[in-house]
């Protein structure tokens, strides 16, 4: 009997951990209880959205903290939980979502954390959605790697070749190098998968986050996790902060079997991609978003809530700056660039097929990323070869071919063997036929390329 009780206690701890992992990017049991009562947001009170008593909202932030700044929220989502039925849904907020941030005007939502930490991020999210956030959970992205390692890694089916380099990221160079297929990943590799950037922008990142979440949940609920509990608990305690009390965590853990039975639907804030002077934004469709928030609570927008949503939408539309290019669809479904004045709002039909909407969004991003020619691609050259003057000579060659060379630098390496060109897949054709040996790899930001010079250049 004693053994049975002990095993029951162990599995209870697993469920508590798994439930909290579900809440925080599929994962976090917090050790840092911040305490204090949350101030009521008057803007939320004005929204008119009626929230049933058995629902709660948890804001989850994955923060990329740097030594030289306050950090920005790399991942932002809201988990809606029905405490009676055990049904849970996730709403992902793209980092580029353009929102009003108190005392800072309109900006990307992930900047709210740098401006005012979790408190300002919480207020910004509440005003966008029109509902209060009961709790928040903040995860240090870098520390999350150790959590995955404490779980002895996770299994993820990588959907495509992923290669990306950023010589100024991660305090000395971020390199993401993953191959397609099922792989067992350490914490470092798993975070690479989540952080990978390509022409799909936030749409692709959110899809990868969802794959990552499922992999974490599968591992957390496996019997193999039991021997790793002590180390896992310690790593989780060092990685996060939250104001969710332990009693609420336990209650959430008790709902986990029901949550698994229902499954968790993951959706993204409805809207459209846009660009302003080559800076990307996601423009939320306010009406569709408020309707989505209500549907997640199995309610409908009352007259007051509809009127408020229309008011907020009008204010948002008025705030859009001149020169903003919004991606819109023609009547025949084709995607084209349209100026702000010509852009149409999303149709807001909640019954529309999710896969169709996501495919359209991906196509929109690809259209934006496609350059008209070499002159539309900004090229940065990094000399990793140790060959003096190689970068300057390559810059002259690329300029002669019409490329827009924006920078030349010496890399941290001096022994790279092969020359690599990293650019978005829609623009690789412009780099074919280079007068030097090189490998062209898919990755990077739209309309940008980075050339890493290797020793095979000359």
Backbone torsions as a table, in degrees:
resi	resn	phi	psi	omega
1	UNK	NA	-38.8	-178.8
2	UNK	-63.8	-40.8	179.3
3	UNK	-63.7	-40.6	-178.8
4	UNK	-64.1	-42.8	178.4
5	UNK	-64.0	-39.2	-179.5
6	UNK	-64.5	-42.2	178.8
7	UNK	-64.4	-37.7	179.3
8	UNK	-64.2	-39.7	177.8
9	UNK	-63.1	-42.5	-179.4
10	UNK	-61.7	-44.0	-179.5
11	UNK	-68.9	-31.2	174.5
12	UNK	-62.2	-41.8	178.1
13	UNK	-63.6	-38.7	177.9
14	UNK	-61.5	-43.9	-178.6
15	UNK	-66.3	-37.5	177.2
16	UNK	-63.4	-46.7	178.5
17	UNK	-61.6	-45.0	-177.6
18	UNK	-65.6	-38.7	178.6
19	UNK	-62.0	-40.0	-179.2
20	UNK	-76.6	-30.5	172.7
21	UNK	-65.1	-35.3	175.3
22	UNK	-58.7	-41.4	-177.4
23	UNK	-72.5	-42.0	-173.3
24	UNK	-103.5	86.7	-178.6
25	UNK	50.7	45.5	-171.3
26	UNK	62.0	26.9	170.1
27	UNK	176.5	100.9	158.8
28	UNK	-168.2	125.5	166.3
29	UNK	-94.5	122.7	-173.6
30	UNK	-92.1	150.5	175.2
31	UNK	-111.4	-18.4	-174.2
32	UNK	-101.7	90.3	-179.5
33	UNK	-83.0	112.7	-171.8
34	UNK	-77.0	-28.9	176.7
35	UNK	70.9	-177.6	178.6
36	UNK	86.6	155.5	-179.8
37	UNK	-95.8	146.6	-179.3
38	UNK	-82.7	129.7	178.5
39	UNK	-69.1	141.4	178.4
40	UNK	-72.1	133.2	-179.2
41	UNK	-90.4	114.8	-177.9
42	UNK	-62.1	-29.6	179.1
43	UNK	-65.1	-36.6	177.6
44	UNK	-66.2	-41.0	178.8
45	UNK	-60.9	-34.1	-179.6
46	UNK	-76.2	-17.5	-174.4
47	UNK	-64.6	-28.1	178.3
48	UNK	78.4	3.1	179.2
49	UNK	-77.0	124.1	-178.7
50	UNK	-90.4	121.7	-179.7
51	UNK	-107.7	120.2	177.0
52	UNK	-59.1	152.6	-175.6
53	UNK	-64.1	-25.0	-175.1
54	UNK	-89.4	12.1	177.5
55	UNK	-110.3	147.2	172.2
56	UNK	-138.2	154.5	179.7
57	UNK	-121.1	132.3	178.8
58	UNK	-122.2	123.2	176.9
59	UNK	-89.6	129.7	-177.4
60	UNK	-118.6	127.3	178.7
61	UNK	-121.8	130.2	166.9
62	UNK	-103.2	113.4	-171.2
63	UNK	-105.5	131.1	176.4
64	UNK	-95.1	95.3	-177.0
65	UNK	-87.6	133.9	179.3
66	UNK	-116.8	157.3	-178.5
67	UNK	-69.6	-22.8	-174.1
68	UNK	-105.9	4.5	175.9
69	UNK	-155.4	179.9	-176.2
70	UNK	-75.7	-15.4	-178.2
71	UNK	94.8	165.7	177.8
72	UNK	-134.9	154.4	179.6
73	UNK	-75.2	113.4	-178.3
74	UNK	-80.9	-27.9	178.1
75	UNK	-136.2	135.1	-179.8
76	UNK	-141.5	125.6	178.9
77	UNK	-150.4	161.3	177.1
78	UNK	-123.7	126.3	178.4
79	UNK	-101.7	122.9	177.0
80	UNK	-102.5	123.2	-175.6
81	UNK	-123.1	129.8	170.3
82	UNK	-89.6	110.1	-174.1
83	UNK	-72.8	-10.1	179.2
84	UNK	-93.5	-47.3	-175.7
85	UNK	-93.9	-17.5	-177.6
86	UNK	78.8	20.7	176.6
87	UNK	-89.3	135.2	-178.6
88	UNK	-133.9	141.8	177.1
89	UNK	-133.6	149.1	-178.7
90	UNK	-115.1	131.6	174.1
91	UNK	-112.7	114.7	179.8
92	UNK	-91.4	133.1	178.8
93	UNK	-107.6	112.4	178.8
94	UNK	-55.2	142.3	-179.3
95	UNK	-59.9	-29.0	-176.4
96	UNK	-86.8	4.8	-178.4
97	UNK	-57.9	124.5	-178.7
98	UNK	-84.5	119.7	-176.6
99	UNK	-139.3	165.7	173.0
100	UNK	-85.9	125.4	177.8
101	UNK	-111.7	122.5	-174.8
102	UNK	-49.2	129.3	178.3
103	UNK	67.7	7.5	-179.6
104	UNK	-133.2	8.8	178.9
105	UNK	68.8	-155.0	-179.9
106	UNK	-92.9	133.4	-177.3
107	UNK	-159.6	177.8	176.0
108	UNK	-68.4	141.8	-173.6
109	UNK	-64.7	-27.8	-179.1
110	UNK	-73.1	-11.2	176.5
111	UNK	-78.5	-16.6	-177.6
112	UNK	-59.6	-35.7	-179.6
113	UNK	-65.9	-40.3	178.8
114	UNK	-66.2	-33.8	-179.0
115	UNK	-75.7	-38.0	-173.1
116	UNK	-153.9	23.0	175.0
117	UNK	66.1	-160.2	-176.5
118	UNK	-66.2	-30.4	-178.6
119	UNK	-64.3	-46.7	-179.7
120	UNK	-71.9	-35.7	176.5
121	UNK	-61.6	-43.3	179.2
122	UNK	-60.1	-46.6	-179.4
123	UNK	-64.0	-39.3	179.5
124	UNK	-64.5	-43.8	179.2
125	UNK	-65.2	-42.8	179.3
126	UNK	-59.3	-43.6	-178.0
127	UNK	-70.0	-31.0	177.1
128	UNK	-71.2	-44.8	-175.3
129	UNK	-86.2	-27.9	-179.1
130	UNK	84.2	14.5	177.3
131	UNK	-133.8	152.7	-179.5
132	UNK	-77.0	149.8	172.7
133	UNK	-95.8	116.7	-177.7
134	UNK	-70.3	-38.9	-179.0
135	UNK	-143.7	163.1	171.5
136	UNK	-129.6	152.9	174.0
137	UNK	-133.2	126.1	-179.1
138	UNK	-114.8	128.5	-177.8
139	UNK	-117.9	129.0	172.8
140	UNK	-77.4	113.8	-174.5
141	UNK	-56.5	-43.3	-178.1
142	UNK	-64.8	-42.3	179.4
143	UNK	-67.1	-25.3	-179.4
144	UNK	-64.0	-25.4	175.6
145	UNK	-58.1	-40.5	-178.2
146	UNK	-67.7	-31.6	177.2
147	UNK	-64.1	-45.1	178.2
148	UNK	-62.1	-40.8	178.6
149	UNK	-64.8	-37.0	178.1
150	UNK	-65.9	-24.7	175.8
151	UNK	-84.4	1.2	-176.0
152	UNK	66.1	34.2	174.1
153	UNK	82.6	171.4	178.9
154	UNK	-135.1	162.7	-179.5
155	UNK	-106.0	124.1	-179.6
156	UNK	-131.4	136.4	175.7
157	UNK	-90.4	100.4	-178.1
158	UNK	-72.5	126.8	-170.2
159	UNK	-81.2	-18.6	-177.9
160	UNK	-162.2	171.6	174.9
161	UNK	-66.1	131.5	-178.5
162	UNK	-128.8	113.8	176.8
163	UNK	-136.1	131.2	-177.9
164	UNK	-157.6	135.9	176.1
165	UNK	-129.2	139.2	173.5
166	UNK	-137.0	105.1	-173.7
167	UNK	-67.3	-14.0	-177.4
168	UNK	-108.9	0.9	179.4
169	UNK	-95.1	158.8	176.8
170	UNK	59.0	38.3	175.1
171	UNK	52.0	47.6	175.7
172	UNK	136.3	4.7	173.9
173	UNK	126.1	118.6	175.6
174	UNK	-97.4	126.4	176.9
175	UNK	-126.3	120.1	176.1
176	UNK	-112.8	122.8	-173.9
177	UNK	-143.7	91.6	-176.3
178	UNK	-125.9	146.8	178.5
179	UNK	-110.4	154.5	-178.9
180	UNK	-68.1	153.8	178.2
181	UNK	115.9	168.0	179.2
182	UNK	-69.3	128.9	-177.4
183	UNK	-139.4	145.7	171.4
184	UNK	-91.0	121.2	-170.8
185	UNK	-114.4	138.2	168.1
186	UNK	-75.0	175.6	179.4
187	UNK	-59.1	-43.2	-179.1
188	UNK	-61.6	-44.7	-178.9
189	UNK	-68.9	-37.3	179.6
190	UNK	-64.5	-41.2	178.3
191	UNK	-68.6	-33.6	173.5
192	UNK	-56.8	-45.1	-179.2
193	UNK	-59.8	-44.7	-178.1
194	UNK	-68.2	-36.1	-173.1
195	UNK	-87.8	-7.7	-175.2
196	UNK	-55.1	135.9	-179.2
197	UNK	-113.0	136.5	174.8
198	UNK	-150.0	-168.3	-176.9
199	UNK	-65.3	-15.6	179.1
200	UNK	-78.7	-11.2	177.4
201	UNK	59.3	-139.9	-176.9
202	UNK	-65.2	-27.3	179.5
203	UNK	-60.5	-47.4	178.3
204	UNK	-67.2	-40.2	-179.3
205	UNK	-62.0	-41.9	-178.7
206	UNK	-65.6	-39.3	175.9
207	UNK	-61.1	-40.1	178.4
208	UNK	-69.0	-35.9	176.1
209	UNK	-59.9	-40.0	-179.4
210	UNK	-67.1	-40.1	175.1
211	UNK	-61.6	-41.8	179.4
212	UNK	-61.3	-44.4	-179.0
213	UNK	-60.5	-43.6	179.9
214	UNK	-63.6	-39.1	179.5
215	UNK	-64.8	-40.7	178.9
216	UNK	-64.8	-44.5	-179.4
217	UNK	-62.7	-42.6	178.7
218	UNK	-59.1	-41.9	-178.7
219	UNK	-71.3	-40.6	-177.8
220	UNK	-63.4	-31.3	-176.3
221	UNK	-96.5	10.2	177.7
222	UNK	-90.2	148.3	178.8
223	UNK	-59.1	-23.9	-177.6
224	UNK	-65.3	-13.0	-176.6
225	UNK	-79.4	-20.6	-173.4
226	UNK	-56.7	-47.6	-179.6
227	UNK	-65.5	-16.9	-175.7
228	UNK	-96.0	1.1	-174.5
229	UNK	-56.7	-46.9	-177.4
230	UNK	-57.6	-49.2	180.0
231	UNK	-66.6	-37.9	-178.8
232	UNK	-62.5	-44.4	179.6
233	UNK	-61.3	-43.5	-179.5
234	UNK	-63.6	-41.8	-179.9
235	UNK	-66.3	-39.8	179.8
236	UNK	-65.1	-40.0	179.9
237	UNK	-61.5	-32.5	-177.8
238	UNK	-84.6	-8.1	-170.0
239	UNK	-102.4	-16.6	-167.7
240	UNK	-137.7	166.8	167.1
241	UNK	-139.4	152.2	-179.1
242	UNK	-160.1	162.4	171.6
243	UNK	-110.3	13.2	177.1
244	UNK	-78.5	121.5	-179.5
245	UNK	-71.5	158.0	-178.2
246	UNK	-60.7	-35.4	179.4
247	UNK	-60.4	-37.6	179.0
248	UNK	-70.2	-35.3	177.1
249	UNK	-63.7	-42.6	179.4
250	UNK	-63.4	-42.6	178.5
251	UNK	-62.4	-39.2	178.3
252	UNK	-66.3	-37.8	178.5
253	UNK	-62.1	-37.6	179.8
254	UNK	-66.7	-22.7	179.7
255	UNK	-86.5	-9.5	-171.2
256	UNK	-57.0	-43.8	177.8
257	UNK	-57.2	-40.0	178.3
258	UNK	-68.1	-38.9	179.3
259	UNK	-63.0	-41.7	178.4
260	UNK	-66.3	-37.8	-179.5
261	UNK	-65.0	-44.1	179.7
262	UNK	-71.4	-29.8	-170.7
263	UNK	79.5	160.6	-179.5
264	UNK	-115.8	117.0	175.4
265	UNK	-79.7	133.5	177.8
266	UNK	-116.1	124.5	-180.0
267	UNK	-129.6	162.9	179.5
268	UNK	-112.9	152.3	176.6
269	UNK	-54.2	122.0	179.3
270	UNK	-66.0	145.2	-179.5
271	UNK	167.0	-159.6	-177.4
272	UNK	-140.0	148.6	174.5
273	UNK	-77.5	150.6	178.7
274	UNK	-149.1	162.1	179.9
275	UNK	-134.4	139.7	174.7
276	UNK	-133.0	108.8	-178.2
277	UNK	52.2	48.7	176.9
278	UNK	70.0	6.4	174.7
279	UNK	-96.7	127.7	-176.3
280	UNK	-86.6	144.6	175.8
281	UNK	-138.0	158.2	169.3
282	UNK	-114.5	119.7	-177.7
283	UNK	-95.6	111.4	-177.9
284	UNK	-69.6	141.1	171.3
285	UNK	-85.6	100.2	-171.0
286	UNK	-58.3	-45.9	-177.7
287	UNK	-62.9	-48.5	-179.8
288	UNK	-63.8	-36.5	-179.6
289	UNK	-65.8	-46.7	179.9
290	UNK	-63.6	-37.8	176.8
291	UNK	-65.0	-39.1	178.4
292	UNK	-63.6	-44.8	179.1
293	UNK	-58.9	-41.1	179.1
294	UNK	-67.8	-41.6	179.5
295	UNK	-62.3	-34.9	178.9
296	UNK	-64.5	-21.4	176.4
297	UNK	-103.2	11.4	178.2
298	UNK	57.5	41.0	175.2
299	UNK	-130.8	175.6	175.9
300	UNK	-122.5	156.8	178.0
301	UNK	-71.0	122.6	175.3
302	UNK	-75.3	174.1	-176.9
303	UNK	-56.8	-42.2	-179.5
304	UNK	-63.5	-41.7	-179.4
305	UNK	-68.2	-38.3	177.2
306	UNK	-63.7	-43.8	179.7
307	UNK	-62.7	-41.2	179.8
308	UNK	-67.5	-40.2	179.2
309	UNK	-62.4	-40.6	177.8
310	UNK	-64.9	-37.6	178.2
311	UNK	-65.3	-46.0	180.0
312	UNK	-63.7	-40.2	178.7
313	UNK	-62.1	-43.9	179.8
314	UNK	-62.0	-42.1	178.3
315	UNK	-63.9	-40.2	-179.8
316	UNK	-66.1	-45.4	179.9
317	UNK	-60.9	-38.9	179.0
318	UNK	-66.1	-24.7	-176.6
319	UNK	-81.8	-12.4	-176.4
320	UNK	-65.6	127.7	-175.7
321	UNK	-76.7	156.9	174.3
322	UNK	-67.5	147.6	-179.3
323	UNK	90.1	-3.6	178.5
324	UNK	-74.6	127.8	177.9
325	UNK	-102.3	117.9	-177.9
326	UNK	-106.5	137.4	177.2
327	UNK	-83.2	124.0	-176.7
328	UNK	-130.2	162.4	179.2
329	UNK	-104.3	140.6	172.7
330	UNK	-76.0	173.2	-178.9
331	UNK	-61.3	-30.1	-179.1
332	UNK	-87.4	6.2	177.1
333	UNK	91.9	-5.3	178.5
334	UNK	-70.6	152.3	-177.9
335	UNK	-102.6	135.5	176.7
336	UNK	-146.5	167.8	176.0
337	UNK	-85.5	137.7	178.7
338	UNK	-137.9	143.3	177.4
339	UNK	-68.0	165.4	-177.0
340	UNK	-52.3	-45.1	-175.3
341	UNK	-66.9	-26.0	-176.4
342	UNK	-94.3	-7.9	-176.5
343	UNK	-71.8	141.0	179.1
344	UNK	-106.1	146.9	177.8
345	UNK	-70.4	155.9	175.1
346	UNK	-60.9	150.2	-172.3
347	UNK	-71.8	-15.1	172.9
348	UNK	72.2	13.4	-179.4
349	UNK	-78.2	106.5	-176.4
350	UNK	-65.6	-18.8	-178.3
351	UNK	-86.4	-4.1	-179.2
352	UNK	-60.9	150.0	-177.8
353	UNK	-68.5	125.9	-176.0
354	UNK	-62.0	-42.8	-178.4
355	UNK	-62.3	-39.2	179.1
356	UNK	-63.1	-43.0	179.7
357	UNK	-63.6	-44.0	-178.3
358	UNK	-65.8	-39.0	178.5
359	UNK	-63.2	-39.6	178.4
360	UNK	-64.0	-40.5	179.8
361	UNK	-64.7	-41.0	179.4
362	UNK	-63.3	-40.1	179.4
363	UNK	-65.8	-36.3	177.1
364	UNK	-60.0	-45.7	-178.8
365	UNK	-63.9	-40.2	179.9
366	UNK	-63.8	-38.0	178.8
367	UNK	-63.3	-39.9	178.4
368	UNK	-64.7	-40.0	-173.9
369	UNK	-71.6	-22.2	-175.4
370	UNK	-71.0	118.8	178.4
371	UNK	-85.8	149.4	179.4
372	UNK	-73.6	-19.3	-178.6
373	UNK	179.3	-178.8	-179.1
374	UNK	-55.7	-33.2	-178.4
375	UNK	-65.7	-18.2	179.3
376	UNK	-88.8	3.7	-178.3
377	UNK	-112.5	122.3	176.7
378	UNK	-85.1	123.1	-173.6
379	UNK	-113.8	128.0	172.7
380	UNK	-108.2	132.0	-178.6
381	UNK	-110.2	125.4	178.4
382	UNK	-115.7	120.0	-179.7
383	UNK	-88.4	102.3	177.6
384	UNK	-105.8	12.1	-171.6
385	UNK	-91.9	-22.3	-172.9
386	UNK	80.7	4.3	180.0
387	UNK	-91.5	116.1	-178.4
388	UNK	-62.7	132.0	176.0
389	UNK	80.6	-0.5	-177.0
390	UNK	-63.6	-40.5	-177.7
391	UNK	-65.7	-42.5	-180.0
392	UNK	-64.3	-41.5	179.7
393	UNK	-66.7	-39.7	178.0
394	UNK	-66.2	-38.4	178.4
395	UNK	-59.3	-42.4	178.2
396	UNK	-62.5	-40.5	179.4
397	UNK	-63.4	-45.1	-177.9
398	UNK	-68.6	-39.0	177.3
399	UNK	-62.8	-37.2	178.1
400	UNK	-63.6	-26.8	177.3
401	UNK	-88.4	0.4	175.6
402	UNK	98.4	1.8	-179.5
403	UNK	-75.0	151.3	178.2
404	UNK	-93.8	91.3	-179.5
405	UNK	-79.9	114.0	-174.7
406	UNK	-100.3	-11.9	-178.8
407	UNK	-168.8	150.1	176.5
408	UNK	-132.8	132.3	-176.7
409	UNK	-147.8	161.6	174.4
410	UNK	-97.2	126.6	-176.5
411	UNK	-77.8	175.6	178.8
412	UNK	-79.7	-15.2	178.0
413	UNK	-102.8	156.3	175.5
414	UNK	-134.8	13.7	-176.4
415	UNK	-134.0	25.4	177.3
416	UNK	-65.5	131.4	-175.0
417	UNK	-76.8	-47.6	-171.1
418	UNK	-117.1	148.0	176.7
419	UNK	-80.3	131.4	-177.2
420	UNK	-124.8	135.9	173.2
421	UNK	-113.9	120.5	-179.5
422	UNK	-110.2	120.4	179.7
423	UNK	-152.1	165.1	178.9
424	UNK	-62.5	145.3	-174.4
425	UNK	-58.7	-29.4	-178.2
426	UNK	-73.2	-11.3	-176.5
427	UNK	-117.0	6.0	-177.3
428	UNK	-63.6	-28.6	-176.1
429	UNK	-59.8	-29.0	-177.6
430	UNK	-71.9	-13.6	-178.0
431	UNK	-102.7	2.1	177.5
432	UNK	-69.6	147.3	176.1
433	UNK	76.8	27.1	177.6
434	UNK	-65.0	143.3	-178.2
435	UNK	-79.6	34.4	177.4
436	UNK	-159.3	153.1	-179.6
437	UNK	-67.7	134.5	-179.8
438	UNK	-161.7	161.5	174.4
439	UNK	-115.6	128.3	-179.9
440	UNK	-99.0	125.9	-175.9
441	UNK	-124.1	145.0	179.2
442	UNK	-78.0	129.8	177.5
443	UNK	161.2	178.8	176.6
444	UNK	86.6	-177.5	-177.0
445	UNK	-86.6	158.1	177.8
446	UNK	-57.8	139.1	175.6
447	UNK	60.4	26.0	175.3
448	UNK	-131.6	156.2	176.3
449	UNK	-148.4	148.6	174.7
450	UNK	-125.5	128.0	177.7
451	UNK	-107.7	119.4	177.3
452	UNK	-101.8	109.2	-175.7
453	UNK	-76.8	127.7	176.8
454	UNK	-106.6	178.3	-176.4
455	UNK	-71.4	-10.9	177.6
456	UNK	-87.4	5.0	-175.0
457	UNK	-63.4	-45.3	-176.6
458	UNK	-119.9	NA	NA
